[in-house]
Structure formats: C-alpha cells, structure tokens
Amino acid sequence: MSKNASILIAGVGGQGTVLASKILGLVATKAGLDVKQSEIHGMSQRGGSVVTHVRFGEKVYSPLVAKGTADIIMAFEELEALRYLPYLKKDGLMIVNQQQMLPMPVITGAAQYPEGPVEEMTGRGIRVKAINASAIGREKGDARAANVVLLGILANELSFPKEYWTEALEESLKPKLLAMNLAAFKAGQEI
Amino acid sequence: MTKYELLSGNEAIARGAYEAGVKVAAAYPGTPSTEILENISQYERIHAQWSPNEKVAMEVAVGASIAGARSLASMKHVGVNVAADPLLTFSYTGVGGGMVLVSADDPAMHSSQNEQDNRYYGLLAKIPVLEPGDSAEAKAFTKKAYEISETFDTPVILRTTTRVNHSKGLVALEEPADIVVKDYEKNPPKYVMTPANAVGRHKVVEERRLALTEFAGATELNRIEKGSGDAGRIGFITAGISYQYLKEILPEASFLKLGLLWPLNEKLIKDFAASVDQVIVVEELEPVLETQIKAMGVCCRGKDITPRQGELSEEVLRTVLAEAGLPVPVAAAVQSEYASGQKLPMRPPILCPGCSHRGMFYTLKAMNLHVSGDIGCYALGSAPPFGCLDTTVCMGASITGAFGMELARGDEFAEKCVAVIGDSTFFHSGITGLIDIVYNQGRSTIIVLDNSITAMTGHQDNPGSGKDIRGMASPAIDIAKLAESIGIRRIRVVDPFDLKTCREVLKEELAAPEVSVIIARRPCALHIRLKNPPFYVDQEKCIGCKACLKLGCPAISVTEGKAKIDPLVCVGCGLCPRVCPTKAIKAASQKAAEEAKTNE
C-alpha cells in the first residue's frame, strides 16, 4: 500500500463504535501494516456523539483522520453521518446505518432532526451504502450487532483476507456472542 | 520474533510499568488517565489500588519509593493539583526505588473542567518531564523514566495528552524485569523535611537540575531529524502528538523532537537553531518550550502562529502554518469536499436511560433550588431539561461551596440551596468539607448521590462499593455512619426515584436550621446493566402534556402530540409512569413487548 488508508467510524455513545474500530485495527495489524487509531472516552460516551479514527499503511504518524481525507466513513446513525460528512474525501464512500436517534435538543424541541440525511447525501452524488443494520442484527439475534453487520460491508471494500476478520472477531468478542456476531458479519458481507 | 500489539497509550504505560518492575501503583480514576491503573491491575505481581484521591495515591507511591520499590501514581491533569503538595516536597527528598507520576492532560477538555498545561509542574517542582508522542513511546518512555528517576534521585513526570492516552499504535512487547526492592536504611537528612534538612536538600535539587540539563544534551529521548530540500531549512522544535501532525504535513522539514521537556539543554537547542534558517516551536496549549528557548536568546516563532487554546490537529496546523507563510500550499490545507446543507442539532452527552440521578434532578428542578454542583456524571444535571446546577468547580467543591454561599447570603438562601456530590467524589474530598460545616456550625443541606460506583470514568470501584480494583471483596465504608460519627444529627436515606418522599425530605431538611445529609441511594443503571422490559405509552390515554419530557430521558419523545417510548433505548427503570398525570405510561407485558418488536 503506497498511501495510508483513513477510516472514520461515527455514532452515538453506546452503539459499539469503539468495538468496531478495535476489530478493524486488529485486522490491519494482522496484515502487517502500521496502524494508529484514536477514540475518546469519558463524558462523550454518555449518549453523546462519538467518533473513532482508524488509519493504516506503511508508516502512520497521526492517529487522526483530517477533514476531507477519509476514504470511508462508517456511520451508525444518520444524523452522525451528516455531522462527519466534511471528513469524507472526494469520491469517498459513506456506509450508513439507517437508524435515527433523536438527540436531546430535538427531544426537547429546541432543534429539528435533519430531513432525509441519506437522500441529501445521495442527491449530492456522494457514494452511499445505506442499510438497516439494526434490523439485520435483530434478525441474527440482537439489534446491537448492527456494528458487526456494518463491518461486514466495510470488509468488502477493503482487501484484507477473510480469515483476518474472523480471527479479529474471535479475539474481540465474548465466546457466547461469537456465533451470532459471525452471522451478522456474514449478513453484512452478503449485502 | 518480537511480538507487536496494538495498544492504547494507557495500555502501553501499564505495560511499561510492568516491564520496568514496578511493585506499587496507585491512582484515582480520571479521564484520560483511568485505564492506566485498570491495565496495571491485570498484572498480578503489581500491587494496584484505587485511592480515595490523587494526593493519597501520590503519597502511597512516595512511601513505596522511599522504602525501596519502584512505584507509580497516575491521575488526570487536575488531579496533580490535589497531589501537588507531596509532589513538590518529594522533589527535595528524592527517591529510593524509582517513582513516576503520570499526568494525563486534556487539551480541548474532552472530559475536564479546565485545560491546564501540567508541563509547568516540571518547572515548578524541578523534576524531569517526559512526553511520549504515541503508544510505542509511551511504553519506552515509562521504562526510561524509571532509569532517570533512580540515576538522578528524582521523581519523574510522564506527561501525556488525551490523544496519546486514547490513541492506539503498535508496541513491541519485551520481557519484564524482576521486581527489585532496594535495601532500606533510615535516612532522616534525606527524608525528614524539617527546615534544616530541607535547606540541605534544596541544594541537592539545584545540583540535580544542572546534571539533568547536561543529560538533556546527550539523551536519545531528544532527537534531531535532519530535513532535506527547501523545507529542510525550516526547523521545528516539537514534542508529543504535535510531532505526529507535523510529520504528516511537512515530513521533509528538520525536526528537534523532544522527549525530555524539562530541563532543556541550551547547546542542543542552539546547535539545532544554527543548522536551519528559521525555528518554529510547535506545542499545544502554553508556550512552555518557547518561553525557555527565547530566554536562551534563540530567535524563534511559536504562539504567534499556533493557538493557546484547544488541541492542535493536522487541519489547524496546515491552516496556521500556511497563514504564517510556510511552504504549506493553501490549496493543500485540508479542505472539505462535502458538508450538509442543513443545520445539524448538537448531540451533547446526557444522563443515561435509567440513570439513578434523574429522579433527584427532576425534583430539584421542580423545587427551583440553587444547586452547588460537583464533578461526575451528575454535572450533566446542568444540561436541559434540568439546567439545575449553579456551580461546578472541582472535586468536593459542592459541599464547601454551598457553605460559602450560605455564609455570604444567609439563612434565606440556605433554605433554597443544596449541594450534590457523588459517592466517589464524597470520599475523594467531600468529607473534610462536611467536617468544616459541622465545626463551624453551618446549616447546609448536602445530597450524596450514592450510585455505589465511580461512574463517569467507566465504573471503577471506590471505598463505598465493597470491592477493590480487582473486584475482590473489601470493606465498604458507610457514608451515613461516617456522617453520624462527625456529629451530624440529620441524616436521611432516600430512593431518588421515590419522588414524593424526596420532595418531603428536601423540604424538611432545607427548613432545619442545622446541617443535613441526604443520601440518595440507587445503583448506576449502566453499571448493573439494568434492562427490564420497556415501558410503553397508551396512545388513547396520552394527552400530550409533555410532563414526561421533563425527565430528559433519551427514550421518550413526543411526536404528533403524543408521547412515545423507544423500546430499544428504554431500560424499564420505571420512573416515567410516576410523572404521568393520566397514567398513560405502562409497564409492557411480555406480549406488548413482543408486539413492539414486530411493529418496528
């Protein structure tokens, strides 16, 4: 790989963005690449907007994806997809979970949830893969496996051997959740 | 073959402490430092502990060091303020076994009340400051810090920033050194800091400063990377995460990458400056390096280019360096191709679904009270729809602050004012404030929001939770008995979800002309993974009054005039039915829960 890959994973605290980035980082490590990733813990986890950055390649210095340079954004929620859109590079790919979670200012009526986030992005010619990953996760046993469904979609966009993904899932998940998550991952790959 | 692992900066520091043969490690949790001790606790041969506060953690590490073991204390930047008293005098005594204080700073205040730059503590305490720029350095510098500590007889500050603590990178795992505890001999002139002895030790500190300055010119912690071409005539003096950003922007520039940030070696700086056309010091927050370098008479730029506030980033640096006329083409300054055309609502952190604090903040808001706040999840009581807090300053300041307000404004104000403090924060620094009110005969009303865990930092046990850092049983300190033992007569224990009782108790205690402690006890929903069947709203009965929205629960919204509960978000805590005037909110029977699932 001549150039570093930059991937942004955005969502809402509690959705499993950190686990998804951990698995992606493990896969890139298995491929023998230099990897850096960044996440923020603490107050931002309490239902706030959460983003993790993953970069890999021959030599990576900064753990942060700069604006306008993300090859792929994987958004777990539609408003968060729009929020982090400025990070996407020209002709980059937006993978978005078709789920809307109302932030508190919208619940209290102080603000409006944006209209048709997916339509706005596709309407502007952005390459978008929109998928109801929570519904697929639920089919496989738990809506919270949406993060792994999305990883299945991401895996198709990256050229890592499939066994790296399986190994990374095995190393990152509790044994009793593994079978369900492997099914969710496969479902994502088959989309 | 060397084994590499993808570790966070905090995991790497823990690994470094393990490989360095650390025997004793203590901390109080605080973002972004918390995971250091959590990870150290996984190495069984190390005594790891949560201490009630940072001063205690530091002093335990100091004692262990004096007795001959390598020790570590870790804390967030503001925690060092709490630990500053032992730190500054420990500088005088020096160490027995090596001692490292990890100061995890939080530029941009991702989870903090200020963004102080703790590199200044190195100058203040006259002890060396090391700053890693990624996980590999975090481990290597931790080990190096112990060598420096023992060679120069000094505690060492390992200063990190959030982006290093919480970023991951590849780290080579090495064999751990044996734990060695040096022989101990009583040595009062070194360790008993009465004035007569301290005068002698201050002289040692100044000699040590000179020796460390010389060392700074030779150590591989500081490294020159000679650049090439036109850009090579630009010399960056930088450290930590800033170095990483600059390497992405102008890799062919010349770099003096500092790992030892105090003291600086004048010859090293001057030789580097002489080798380039211009020197630019790039550092987050304060001009700590720049000021020292300018004092050497070296011409350089720094804070005239980079901001003093917040974090640096590739974007920020590209922009300000281009503006300063450096060969970063403006077109190459990072620019966004896409942005939404809509106004996007913020998504601030909120109290979790099922949060034990929700009931109390609902009541405080309804009673329109002044609230002296503190540090913890309940600082979120300042956010809409509660907007309850009058103040949040530092750990423990809720109790003392409420008493101060009472002294300033009298009984009438005290009858409308409470302090709220969490259980962990109470053990950290609430107890002395409470003693102050008893001793000075105040009448404040103190609410201890006891969820039996240190929640905000990710659920660490504390002196009240009955478990130690490894989850083993330990004595649980009873807050009610503690309050009683210092002479408080009015102590009430309530369930914060029992809204009616809470209100009555608050009325009584606010009216009482003496100090009261109300313990609002309910476990943290996130910690116990509360997940009862979700509640639902009977659409026929709902009158759309929005009373339930006053709870600020992320599961509840009102659309088209009717309240709705998101079954994926609801954890079935049961608070919302208590505020619904028409009893429209109901516990879902299993059948209703199933229907809710299929209808989505």
HADDOCK unambig.tbl for C-alpha pairs under 7 A between the chains (distance, minus, plus):
assign (segid A and resid 35 and name CA) (segid B and resid 169 and name CA) 5.78 0.50 0.50
assign (segid A and resid 35 and name CA) (segid B and resid 170 and name CA) 6.61 0.50 0.50
assign (segid A and resid 36 and name CA) (segid B and resid 167 and name CA) 6.89 0.50 0.50
assign (segid A and resid 36 and name CA) (segid B and resid 168 and name CA) 5.33 0.50 0.50
assign (segid A and resid 36 and name CA) (segid B and resid 169 and name CA) 4.67 0.50 0.50
assign (segid A and resid 37 and name CA) (segid B and resid 167 and name CA) 5.32 0.50 0.50
assign (segid A and resid 37 and name CA) (segid B and resid 168 and name CA) 5.03 0.50 0.50
assign (segid A and resid 37 and name CA) (segid B and resid 169 and name CA) 6.84 0.50 0.50
assign (segid A and resid 38 and name CA) (segid B and resid 163 and name CA) 6.87 0.50 0.50
assign (segid A and resid 38 and name CA) (segid B and resid 166 and name CA) 6.02 0.50 0.50
assign (segid A and resid 38 and name CA) (segid B and resid 167 and name CA) 4.01 0.50 0.50
assign (segid A and resid 38 and name CA) (segid B and resid 168 and name CA) 6.22 0.50 0.50
assign (segid A and resid 39 and name CA) (segid B and resid 166 and name CA) 5.75 0.50 0.50
assign (segid A and resid 39 and name CA) (segid B and resid 167 and name CA) 6.14 0.50 0.50
assign (segid A and resid 40 and name CA) (segid B and resid 166 and name CA) 6.15 0.50 0.50
assign (segid A and resid 42 and name CA) (segid B and resid 31 and name CA) 5.88 0.50 0.50
assign (segid A and resid 42 and name CA) (segid B and resid 111 and name CA) 5.94 0.50 0.50
assign (segid A and resid 42 and name CA) (segid B and resid 456 and name CA) 6.23 0.50 0.50
assign (segid A and resid 42 and name CA) (segid B and resid 457 and name CA) 5.47 0.50 0.50
assign (segid A and resid 43 and name CA) (segid B and resid 111 and name CA) 5.33 0.50 0.50
assign (segid A and resid 43 and name CA) (segid B and resid 349 and name CA) 6.57 0.50 0.50
assign (segid A and resid 43 and name CA) (segid B and resid 456 and name CA) 6.51 0.50 0.50
assign (segid A and resid 44 and name CA) (segid B and resid 349 and name CA) 5.79 0.50 0.50
assign (segid A and resid 45 and name CA) (segid B and resid 349 and name CA) 6.96 0.50 0.50
assign (segid A and resid 46 and name CA) (segid B and resid 349 and name CA) 4.85 0.50 0.50
assign (segid A and resid 46 and name CA) (segid B and resid 350 and name CA) 5.63 0.50 0.50
assign (segid A and resid 46 and name CA) (segid B and resid 351 and name CA) 6.65 0.50 0.50
assign (segid A and resid 46 and name CA) (segid B and resid 352 and name CA) 6.30 0.50 0.50
assign (segid A and resid 47 and name CA) (segid B and resid 349 and name CA) 5.11 0.50 0.50
assign (segid A and resid 47 and name CA) (segid B and resid 350 and name CA) 5.78 0.50 0.50
assign (segid A and resid 47 and name CA) (segid B and resid 352 and name CA) 6.81 0.50 0.50
assign (segid A and resid 48 and name CA) (segid B and resid 347 and name CA) 5.29 0.50 0.50
assign (segid A and resid 48 and name CA) (segid B and resid 348 and name CA) 4.94 0.50 0.50
assign (segid A and resid 48 and name CA) (segid B and resid 349 and name CA) 4.03 0.50 0.50
assign (segid A and resid 48 and name CA) (segid B and resid 350 and name CA) 6.89 0.50 0.50
assign (segid A and resid 49 and name CA) (segid B and resid 347 and name CA) 5.53 0.50 0.50
assign (segid A and resid 49 and name CA) (segid B and resid 348 and name CA) 6.92 0.50 0.50
assign (segid A and resid 61 and name CA) (segid B and resid 244 and name CA) 4.81 0.50 0.50
assign (segid A and resid 61 and name CA) (segid B and resid 245 and name CA) 6.97 0.50 0.50
assign (segid A and resid 61 and name CA) (segid B and resid 247 and name CA) 6.60 0.50 0.50
assign (segid A and resid 61 and name CA) (segid B and resid 248 and name CA) 6.48 0.50 0.50
assign (segid A and resid 62 and name CA) (segid B and resid 244 and name CA) 4.93 0.50 0.50
assign (segid A and resid 62 and name CA) (segid B and resid 245 and name CA) 5.44 0.50 0.50
assign (segid A and resid 62 and name CA) (segid B and resid 248 and name CA) 6.79 0.50 0.50
assign (segid A and resid 63 and name CA) (segid B and resid 167 and name CA) 6.46 0.50 0.50
assign (segid A and resid 66 and name CA) (segid B and resid 314 and name CA) 6.23 0.50 0.50
assign (segid A and resid 66 and name CA) (segid B and resid 315 and name CA) 6.21 0.50 0.50
assign (segid A and resid 66 and name CA) (segid B and resid 334 and name CA) 6.89 0.50 0.50
assign (segid A and resid 67 and name CA) (segid B and resid 315 and name CA) 6.99 0.50 0.50
assign (segid A and resid 67 and name CA) (segid B and resid 334 and name CA) 6.02 0.50 0.50
assign (segid A and resid 67 and name CA) (segid B and resid 335 and name CA) 6.33 0.50 0.50
assign (segid A and resid 67 and name CA) (segid B and resid 336 and name CA) 5.81 0.50 0.50
assign (segid A and resid 68 and name CA) (segid B and resid 334 and name CA) 6.33 0.50 0.50
assign (segid A and resid 68 and name CA) (segid B and resid 335 and name CA) 5.53 0.50 0.50
assign (segid A and resid 68 and name CA) (segid B and resid 336 and name CA) 4.32 0.50 0.50
assign (segid A and resid 68 and name CA) (segid B and resid 337 and name CA) 5.91 0.50 0.50
assign (segid A and resid 82 and name CA) (segid B and resid 340 and name CA) 5.82 0.50 0.50
assign (segid A and resid 83 and name CA) (segid B and resid 344 and name CA) 6.95 0.50 0.50
assign (segid A and resid 85 and name CA) (segid B and resid 338 and name CA) 6.06 0.50 0.50
assign (segid A and resid 85 and name CA) (segid B and resid 339 and name CA) 5.55 0.50 0.50
assign (segid A and resid 85 and name CA) (segid B and resid 340 and name CA) 7.00 0.50 0.50
assign (segid A and resid 86 and name CA) (segid B and resid 336 and name CA) 4.98 0.50 0.50
assign (segid A and resid 86 and name CA) (segid B and resid 337 and name CA) 6.54 0.50 0.50
assign (segid A and resid 86 and name CA) (segid B and resid 338 and name CA) 5.08 0.50 0.50
assign (segid A and resid 86 and name CA) (segid B and resid 339 and name CA) 4.94 0.50 0.50
assign (segid A and resid 87 and name CA) (segid B and resid 336 and name CA) 6.44 0.50 0.50
assign (segid A and resid 88 and name CA) (segid B and resid 338 and name CA) 6.90 0.50 0.50
assign (segid A and resid 89 and name CA) (segid B and resid 337 and name CA) 6.28 0.50 0.50
assign (segid A and resid 90 and name CA) (segid B and resid 337 and name CA) 5.74 0.50 0.50
assign (segid A and resid 103 and name CA) (segid B and resid 347 and name CA) 5.17 0.50 0.50
assign (segid A and resid 104 and name CA) (segid B and resid 347 and name CA) 6.81 0.50 0.50
assign (segid A and resid 104 and name CA) (segid B and resid 554 and name CA) 6.57 0.50 0.50
assign (segid A and resid 105 and name CA) (segid B and resid 345 and name CA) 6.85 0.50 0.50
assign (segid A and resid 107 and name CA) (segid B and resid 557 and name CA) 5.35 0.50 0.50
assign (segid A and resid 108 and name CA) (segid B and resid 549 and name CA) 6.92 0.50 0.50
assign (segid A and resid 111 and name CA) (segid B and resid 345 and name CA) 5.91 0.50 0.50
assign (segid A and resid 112 and name CA) (segid B and resid 345 and name CA) 6.73 0.50 0.50
assign (segid A and resid 113 and name CA) (segid B and resid 345 and name CA) 6.71 0.50 0.50
assign (segid A and resid 114 and name CA) (segid B and resid 342 and name CA) 6.43 0.50 0.50
assign (segid A and resid 114 and name CA) (segid B and resid 344 and name CA) 6.37 0.50 0.50
